[in-house]
């Protein structure tokens, strides 16, 4: 489906309206999906006992719902069940180094998701949501490792947040001062890209001899750089990046 069609565009609310740097804003839902698919750590903004907190946590997306661990947010939900939270995901792609410090910037991809999360209590949905988290971070690990038992499921707080209210911003390309007076200074300007890769696997010292790393982990070591994010669970409409 074409991303320019209304079905593939993000709705605009007062919270998601682009007010600054509008040229970097996007209403393309496919870009939202790609940003979420490329990572597995988000930052959850929530108010707990009257104090604002921003908590890093892992997440997984199925294209319509964001699942994330939420022990801290769960406390807030019990106290204020209608409280709105903000979840952000950001990828830094490089430093934009201009001729003047004022024009310096960052190439990035970011998404902000607003809404009232719900505590996942249905056992089947909780298992499916935890699978999303696990597979987004380490594809193949859910089927390899032991899965949660009933006691572990009961001790885990999982939250679900709709992706219906989200804001996307993306910055790419060179500095913006190439046609300014500063261009005559004779200074180098350009982009210093940031590429992330997984390092060599570090076995647990307690591993018995002969236990090797599974293929789904070994194949992620090193380049290409786009292995920084997880791969969506099979069947998800979230495109890999």
Secondary structure, 3 states (H helix, E strand, C coil): CCCCCHHHECCCCCCCCCCCCHHHEECEHHHHHHHHHCCCEEEEEEEECCEEEEEEEEEEECCCEEEEECHHHHHHHHHCCCCCEEEEEEEEEEEEECCCHHHCEEEEEEEEEEECCEECCCHHHHHHHHHHHHHHHCCCHHHHCCCCCHHHHHCCCEEEEECCCEEEEEECCCCCCCCCHHHHHCCCCEEEECCCCECCCCCCCCCCCCCCCCHHHHCCEECCHHHHCCCCCCCCCCCCC
